[in-house]
Amino acid sequence: MNLSEPISGTIRNPDVERHFMVMHKLVGKATAKLGGLVLAESDDVLVVRETGKKEYPPRLYFPESSIAPDSLKTIDRKTFCPIKGEATYFDVAGADVPAPAAAWRYDSTLDFHEDIKLLRGRVSFDTNMVQLTVSDE
């Protein structure tokens, strides 16, 4: 995966020093698929590398405009990340394969660092259910 230089360096949780993230712009195009259904495709993808209780796998965040119409169904699930904010979850609809809570979006973000807002309105997918591919295009 080719990445740009970090967008703003390391963003640290002001309350927990060991919890931090770095955001990059993906160089190339990313596609998210479930079964044969293309959920998202974009060359405007942010990659978040986060370390907290553990080192999390890199997460790709697609702009909402790249999400296939009617492919996500809002569900009654929210989580809170102390570095990003509150996430709303979605089931993936339209695929032959069930994918409950397989996508999430931060509609609002925390404001202790200006660049966290770059994640607002972007959608990420659970890589245990959704296949992500990256090309150098």
N, CA and C atoms as a LAMMPS dump frame, in Angstrom:
ITEM: TIMESTEP
0
ITEM: NUMBER OF ATOMS
411
ITEM: BOX BOUNDS ff ff ff
-5.0000000000000000e+02 5.0000000000000000e+02
-5.0000000000000000e+02 5.0000000000000000e+02
-5.0000000000000000e+02 5.0000000000000000e+02
ITEM: ATOMS id mol type element x y z
1 1 1 N 0.858 -1.165 0
2 1 2 C 0 0 0
3 1 3 C 0.904 1.228 0
4 2 1 N 0.753 2.072 -1.017
5 2 2 C 1.526 3.305 -1.092
6 2 3 C 0.791 4.424 -0.364
7 3 1 N 1.523 5.096 0.522
8 3 2 C 0.926 6.16 1.321
9 3 3 C 1.695 7.452 1.138
10 4 1 N 0.985 8.558 1.273
11 4 2 C 1.626 9.864 1.284
12 4 3 C 2.359 10.019 2.62
13 5 1 N 3.092 11.102 2.735
14 5 2 C 3.636 11.469 4.037
15 5 3 C 2.45 11.668 4.985
16 6 1 N 2.66 11.525 6.302
17 6 2 C 1.546 11.775 7.229
18 6 3 C 0.93 13.152 6.989
19 7 1 N -0.391 13.217 7.096
20 7 2 C -1.102 14.468 6.856
21 7 3 C -0.703 15.514 7.87
22 8 1 N -0.57 15.118 9.127
23 8 2 C -0.241 16.12 10.142
24 8 3 C 0.652 15.563 11.24
25 9 1 N 1.358 14.523 10.966
26 9 2 C 2.169 13.918 12.017
27 9 3 C 1.307 13.065 12.924
28 10 1 N 1.81 12.782 14.091
29 10 2 C 1.114 11.925 15.04
30 10 3 C 0.073 12.722 15.816
31 11 1 N -1.149 12.181 15.868
32 11 2 C -2.225 12.782 16.649
33 11 3 C -2.359 11.947 17.908
34 12 1 N -2.114 12.567 19.056
35 12 2 C -2.12 11.852 20.333
36 12 3 C -3.372 12.163 21.143
37 13 1 N -3.893 11.136 21.776
38 13 2 C -4.979 11.296 22.734
39 13 3 C -4.413 12.118 23.897
40 14 1 N -5.008 13.26 24.202
41 14 2 C -4.441 14.098 25.257
42 14 3 C -4.519 13.469 26.65
43 15 1 N -5.382 12.463 26.822
44 15 2 C -5.547 11.837 28.134
45 15 3 C -4.736 10.553 28.304
46 16 1 N -4.369 9.909 27.186
47 16 2 C -3.646 8.637 27.246
48 16 3 C -2.513 8.692 26.229
49 17 1 N -1.316 8.899 26.691
50 17 2 C -0.147 9.111 25.828
51 17 3 C 0.091 7.957 24.852
52 18 1 N -0.186 6.722 25.283
53 18 2 C 0.094 5.567 24.405
54 18 3 C -0.959 5.369 23.312
55 19 1 N -2.02 6.186 23.316
56 19 2 C -3.072 6.095 22.3
57 19 3 C -2.857 7.204 21.279
58 20 1 N -2.543 6.802 20.048
59 20 2 C -2.264 7.793 19.008
60 20 3 C -2.62 7.228 17.64
61 21 1 N -2.702 8.128 16.662
62 21 2 C -2.96 7.704 15.284
63 21 3 C -2.203 8.611 14.321
64 22 1 N -1.985 8.067 13.139
65 22 2 C -1.366 8.808 12.052
66 22 3 C -2.259 8.615 10.833
67 23 1 N -2.561 9.721 10.138
68 23 2 C -3.387 9.66 8.923
69 23 3 C -2.518 9.935 7.699
70 24 1 N -2.779 9.17 6.656
71 24 2 C -2.113 9.335 5.37
72 24 3 C -3.172 9.398 4.286
73 25 1 N -2.829 9.959 3.167
74 25 2 C -3.648 9.85 1.963
75 25 3 C -3.129 8.638 1.211
76 26 1 N -4.029 7.782 0.769
77 26 2 C -3.643 6.63 -0.036
78 26 3 C -3.207 7.114 -1.409
79 27 1 N -2.106 6.585 -1.9
80 27 2 C -1.658 6.886 -3.254
81 27 3 C -2.154 5.732 -4.125
82 28 1 N -3.15 5.997 -4.948
83 28 2 C -3.768 4.965 -5.771
84 28 3 C -5.266 4.945 -5.55
85 29 1 N -5.869 3.835 -5.916
86 29 2 C -7.328 3.684 -5.819
87 29 3 C -7.639 2.486 -4.938
88 30 1 N -8.649 2.629 -4.089
89 30 2 C -9.087 1.53 -3.231
90 30 3 C -10.511 1.142 -3.604
91 31 1 N -10.798 -0.147 -3.456
92 31 2 C -12.125 -0.682 -3.711
93 31 3 C -12.536 -1.539 -2.527
94 32 1 N -13.78 -1.403 -2.107
95 32 2 C -14.36 -2.236 -1.056
96 32 3 C -15.449 -3.089 -1.694
97 33 1 N -15.382 -4.416 -1.477
98 33 2 C -16.36 -5.34 -2.057
99 33 3 C -16.852 -6.317 -1.004
100 34 1 N -18.087 -6.719 -1.168
101 34 2 C -18.649 -7.809 -0.383
102 34 3 C -19.282 -8.759 -1.383
103 35 1 N -18.758 -9.98 -1.446
104 35 2 C -19.181 -10.885 -2.506
105 35 3 C -18.827 -10.22 -3.833
106 36 1 N -19.746 -10.129 -4.736
107 36 2 C -19.501 -9.469 -6.015
108 36 3 C -19.924 -8.01 -6.038
109 37 1 N -20.437 -7.508 -4.923
110 37 2 C -20.964 -6.146 -4.871
111 37 3 C -19.863 -5.147 -4.531
112 38 1 N -19.679 -4.153 -5.396
113 38 2 C -18.746 -3.073 -5.106
114 38 3 C -19.453 -2.08 -4.197
115 39 1 N -18.918 -1.918 -2.993
116 39 2 C -19.5 -1.01 -2.001
117 39 3 C -18.96 0.406 -2.143
118 40 1 N -17.686 0.514 -2.491
119 40 2 C -17.036 1.825 -2.617
120 40 3 C -15.807 1.683 -3.493
121 41 1 N -15.514 2.781 -4.201
122 41 2 C -14.299 2.83 -5.018
123 41 3 C -13.886 4.292 -5.102
124 42 1 N -12.61 4.563 -4.785
125 42 2 C -12.182 5.956 -4.762
126 42 3 C -10.663 6.072 -4.812
127 43 1 N -10.225 7.214 -5.34
128 43 2 C -8.798 7.56 -5.259
129 43 3 C -8.591 8.686 -4.246
130 44 1 N -9.598 8.913 -3.394
131 44 2 C -9.537 9.923 -2.33
132 44 3 C -9.782 9.231 -0.988
133 45 1 N -8.88 8.344 -0.622
134 45 2 C -9.039 7.514 0.565
135 45 3 C -8.001 7.909 1.61
136 46 1 N -8.449 8.02 2.854
137 46 2 C -7.532 8.259 3.964
138 46 3 C -7.24 6.934 4.652
139 47 1 N -5.993 6.76 5.064
140 47 2 C -5.575 5.563 5.79
141 47 3 C -5.208 5.994 7.206
142 48 1 N -5.809 5.326 8.194
143 48 2 C -5.538 5.625 9.593
144 48 3 C -4.807 4.438 10.209
145 49 1 N -3.665 4.743 10.803
146 49 2 C -2.905 3.743 11.557
147 49 3 C -3.001 4.17 13.018
148 50 1 N -3.577 3.296 13.833
149 50 2 C -3.873 3.66 15.22
150 50 3 C -3.282 2.644 16.193
151 51 1 N -2.755 3.163 17.275
152 51 2 C -2.262 2.337 18.376
153 51 3 C -2.928 2.822 19.648
154 52 1 N -3.496 1.883 20.385
155 52 2 C -4.158 2.197 21.653
156 52 3 C -3.907 1.055 22.606
157 53 1 N -4.973 0.299 22.919
158 53 2 C -4.806 -0.894 23.753
159 53 3 C -3.953 -1.927 23.022
160 54 1 N -3.954 -1.816 21.699
161 54 2 C -3.139 -2.679 20.841
162 54 3 C -2.85 -1.894 19.562
163 55 1 N -2.067 -2.472 18.674
164 55 2 C -1.863 -1.855 17.369
165 55 3 C -2.954 -2.383 16.448
166 56 1 N -3.8 -1.486 15.977
167 56 2 C -4.933 -1.867 15.133
168 56 3 C -4.491 -1.962 13.677
169 57 1 N -5.18 -2.784 12.884
170 57 2 C -4.836 -2.824 11.457
171 57 3 C -5.143 -1.476 10.811
172 58 1 N -4.405 -1.111 9.777
173 58 2 C -4.711 0.144 9.08
174 58 3 C -6.155 0.132 8.592
175 59 1 N -6.84 1.256 8.733
176 59 2 C -8.226 1.388 8.292
177 59 3 C -8.301 2.384 7.154
178 60 1 N -9.023 2.007 6.112
179 60 2 C -9.234 2.885 4.97
180 60 3 C -10.572 3.595 5.139
181 61 1 N -10.569 4.909 4.943
182 61 2 C -11.784 5.72 5.067
183 61 3 C -12.124 6.327 3.706
184 62 1 N -13.26 5.887 3.161
185 62 2 C -13.735 6.319 1.851
186 62 3 C -14.637 7.538 1.987
187 63 1 N -14.574 8.461 1.023
188 63 2 C -15.525 9.572 1.066
189 63 3 C -16.946 9.037 0.858
190 64 1 N -17.883 9.66 1.535
191 64 2 C -19.27 9.192 1.444
192 64 3 C -19.778 9.199 0
193 65 1 N -19.292 10.125 -0.801
194 65 2 C -19.726 10.212 -2.203
195 65 3 C -19.311 8.989 -3.022
196 66 1 N -18.37 8.196 -2.52
197 66 2 C -17.921 7.014 -3.263
198 66 3 C -18.677 5.745 -2.88
199 67 1 N -19.571 5.839 -1.923
200 67 2 C -20.31 4.66 -1.449
201 67 3 C -21.465 4.369 -2.404
202 68 1 N -21.607 3.1 -2.784
203 68 2 C -22.69 2.703 -3.694
204 68 3 C -24.042 3.019 -3.059
205 69 1 N -24.959 3.62 -3.832
206 69 2 C -26.288 3.963 -3.303
207 69 3 C -26.989 2.725 -2.738
208 70 1 N -27.647 2.904 -1.619
209 70 2 C -28.448 1.856 -0.979
210 70 3 C -27.648 0.646 -0.495
211 71 1 N -26.322 0.762 -0.409
212 71 2 C -25.526 -0.392 0.025
213 71 3 C -25.353 -0.445 1.538
214 72 1 N -25.618 0.667 2.228
215 72 2 C -25.472 0.693 3.682
216 72 3 C -26.806 1.005 4.347
217 73 1 N -27.12 0.258 5.406
218 73 2 C -28.355 0.471 6.166
219 73 3 C -27.965 0.821 7.602
220 74 1 N -28.34 2.027 8.035
221 74 2 C -28.025 2.47 9.394
222 74 3 C -28.651 1.532 10.419
223 75 1 N -27.873 1.185 11.433
224 75 2 C -28.394 0.335 12.509
225 75 3 C -28.269 1.09 13.833
226 76 1 N -28.875 0.545 14.85
227 76 2 C -28.877 1.177 16.166
228 76 3 C -27.637 0.733 16.951
229 77 1 N -26.482 1.134 16.474
230 77 2 C -25.232 0.833 17.164
231 77 3 C -24.296 2.023 17.012
232 78 1 N -23.73 2.433 18.12
233 78 2 C -22.735 3.5 18.125
234 78 3 C -21.622 3.094 19.072
235 79 1 N -20.416 3.529 18.757
236 79 2 C -19.288 3.329 19.665
237 79 3 C -18.559 4.65 19.8
238 80 1 N -17.757 4.746 20.842
239 80 2 C -16.99 5.966 21.073
240 80 3 C -15.512 5.637 21.099
241 81 1 N -14.756 6.358 20.301
242 81 2 C -13.299 6.262 20.296
243 81 3 C -12.764 7.542 20.941
244 82 1 N -11.92 7.432 21.958
245 82 2 C -11.435 8.631 22.647
246 82 3 C -10.434 9.458 21.849
247 83 1 N -10.137 9.039 20.633
248 83 2 C -9.26 9.846 19.791
249 83 3 C -9.983 10.388 18.556
250 84 1 N -11.069 9.69 18.139
251 84 2 C -11.79 10.125 16.939
252 84 3 C -13.181 10.666 17.248
253 85 1 N -13.916 10.021 18.131
254 85 2 C -15.27 10.468 18.453
255 85 3 C -16.267 9.335 18.367
256 86 1 N -17.545 9.682 18.105
257 86 2 C -18.624 8.702 18.062
258 86 3 C -18.841 8.191 16.643
259 87 1 N -18.874 6.87 16.519
260 87 2 C -19.092 6.23 15.221
261 87 3 C -20.505 5.671 15.137
262 88 1 N -21.12 5.828 13.974
263 88 2 C -22.411 5.229 13.65
264 88 3 C -22.127 4.022 12.76
265 89 1 N -22.84 2.923 13
266 89 2 C -22.589 1.68 12.263
267 89 3 C -23.683 1.391 11.24
268 90 1 N -23.298 0.558 10.268
269 90 2 C -24.182 0.189 9.169
270 90 3 C -24.062 -1.301 8.886
271 91 1 N -25.2 -1.911 8.546
272 91 2 C -25.176 -3.225 7.916
273 91 3 C -24.975 -2.98 6.43
274 92 1 N -24.312 -3.921 5.781
275 92 2 C -24.168 -3.818 4.335
276 92 3 C -25.366 -4.498 3.701
277 93 1 N -26.069 -3.776 2.848
278 93 2 C -27.287 -4.271 2.209
279 93 3 C -27.019 -4.592 0.749
280 94 1 N -27.78 -5.53 0.208
281 94 2 C -27.713 -5.815 -1.221
282 94 3 C -26.771 -6.928 -1.613
283 95 1 N -25.932 -7.368 -0.702
284 95 2 C -25.009 -8.461 -1.023
285 95 3 C -25.644 -9.786 -0.62
286 96 1 N -25.192 -10.874 -1.257
287 96 2 C -25.698 -12.202 -0.905
288 96 3 C -25.132 -12.678 0.422
289 97 1 N -24.056 -12.048 0.854
290 97 2 C -23.372 -12.425 2.084
291 97 3 C -23.809 -11.466 3.194
292 98 1 N -24.286 -11.978 4.343
293 98 2 C -24.671 -11.061 5.421
294 98 3 C -23.438 -10.356 5.993
295 99 1 N -23.586 -9.083 6.283
296 99 2 C -22.479 -8.309 6.832
297 99 3 C -23.009 -7.313 7.867
298 100 1 N -23.373 -7.828 9.047
299 100 2 C -23.905 -6.943 10.086
300 100 3 C -22.807 -6.045 10.664
301 101 1 N -23.138 -4.793 10.842
302 101 2 C -22.219 -3.802 11.434
303 101 3 C -20.847 -3.814 10.759
304 102 1 N -20.845 -3.962 9.441
305 102 2 C -19.591 -4.091 8.697
306 102 3 C -19.003 -2.759 8.246
307 103 1 N -19.686 -1.659 8.531
308 103 2 C -19.181 -0.339 8.132
309 103 3 C -19.512 0.67 9.221
310 104 1 N -18.708 1.723 9.3
311 104 2 C -18.967 2.79 10.264
312 104 3 C -18.513 4.128 9.716
313 105 1 N -19.052 5.181 10.335
314 105 2 C -18.755 6.546 9.904
315 105 3 C -18.736 7.453 11.135
316 106 1 N -17.84 8.423 11.122
317 106 2 C -17.799 9.452 12.172
318 106 3 C -18.497 10.689 11.627
319 107 1 N -19.718 10.95 12.126
320 107 2 C -20.462 12.137 11.683
321 107 3 C -19.947 13.396 12.349
322 108 1 N -19.46 13.249 13.55
323 108 2 C -18.789 14.352 14.234
324 108 3 C -17.533 13.755 14.852
325 109 1 N -16.554 14.579 15.042
326 109 2 C -15.286 14.104 15.584
327 109 3 C -14.89 14.978 16.768
328 110 1 N -13.947 14.484 17.524
329 110 2 C -13.421 15.274 18.628
330 110 3 C -12.631 16.448 18.065
331 111 1 N -12.439 17.471 18.88
332 111 2 C -11.83 18.69 18.356
333 111 3 C -10.494 19.065 18.988
334 112 1 N -9.837 18.13 19.67
335 112 2 C -8.563 18.486 20.289
336 112 3 C -7.424 18.589 19.282
337 113 1 N -7.651 18.104 18.05
338 113 2 C -6.668 18.259 16.969
339 113 3 C -7.441 18.565 15.68
340 114 1 N -7.03 19.606 15.005
341 114 2 C -7.75 20.102 13.829
342 114 3 C -7.95 19.048 12.738
343 115 1 N -6.981 18.185 12.502
344 115 2 C -7.06 17.258 11.371
345 115 3 C -7.949 16.043 11.61
346 116 1 N -8.397 15.815 12.842
347 116 2 C -9.311 14.697 13.082
348 116 3 C -10.595 14.894 12.286
349 117 1 N -10.977 16.147 12.058
350 117 2 C -12.216 16.421 11.315
351 117 3 C -12.154 15.911 9.875
352 118 1 N -10.985 15.588 9.37
353 118 2 C -10.87 15.033 8.01
354 118 3 C -11.597 13.696 7.884
355 119 1 N -11.846 13.032 9.011
356 119 2 C -12.555 11.748 8.992
357 119 3 C -14.072 11.908 8.942
358 120 1 N -14.574 13.084 9.204
359 120 2 C -16.033 13.303 9.226
360 120 3 C -16.672 12.906 7.896
361 121 1 N -17.728 12.111 8.01
362 121 2 C -18.481 11.723 6.823
363 121 3 C -17.814 10.648 5.982
364 122 1 N -16.661 10.163 6.394
365 122 2 C -15.991 9.088 5.647
366 122 3 C -16.389 7.738 6.234
367 123 1 N -16.391 6.718 5.395
368 123 2 C -16.852 5.388 5.788
369 123 3 C -15.688 4.413 5.751
370 124 1 N -15.597 3.599 6.798
371 124 2 C -14.601 2.534 6.855
372 124 3 C -15.327 1.196 6.954
373 125 1 N -14.637 0.128 6.593
374 125 2 C -15.242 -1.195 6.546
375 125 3 C -14.452 -2.184 7.388
376 126 1 N -15.179 -3.149 7.965
377 126 2 C -14.576 -4.228 8.742
378 126 3 C -13.946 -5.218 7.759
379 127 1 N -12.633 -5.334 7.818
380 127 2 C -11.919 -6.191 6.862
381 127 3 C -12.101 -7.681 7.148
382 128 1 N -12.766 -8.041 8.23
383 128 2 C -13.114 -9.443 8.454
384 128 3 C -14.289 -9.858 7.606
385 129 1 N -15.054 -8.862 7.085
386 129 2 C -16.228 -9.167 6.27
387 129 3 C -16.133 -8.587 4.858
388 130 1 N -15.474 -7.452 4.72
389 130 2 C -15.423 -6.726 3.439
390 130 3 C -14.001 -6.813 2.899
391 131 1 N -13.909 -7.143 1.612
392 131 2 C -12.597 -7.24 0.961
393 131 3 C -12.177 -5.878 0.442
394 132 1 N -10.985 -5.442 0.827
395 132 2 C -10.419 -4.181 0.342
396 132 3 C -9.244 -4.488 -0.567
397 133 1 N -9.24 -3.813 -1.716
398 133 2 C -8.103 -3.943 -2.621
399 133 3 C -7.598 -2.55 -2.95
400 134 1 N -6.3 -2.469 -3.208
401 134 2 C -5.661 -1.205 -3.533
402 134 3 C -4.87 -1.39 -4.815
403 135 1 N -5.033 -0.445 -5.734
404 135 2 C -4.248 -0.477 -6.971
405 135 3 C -3.461 0.822 -7.085
406 136 1 N -2.427 0.809 -7.887
407 136 2 C -1.558 1.97 -8.044
408 136 3 C -2.073 2.98 -9.049
409 137 1 N -3.298 2.8 -9.544
410 137 2 C -3.849 3.707 -10.565
411 137 3 C -3.883 5.136 -10.081
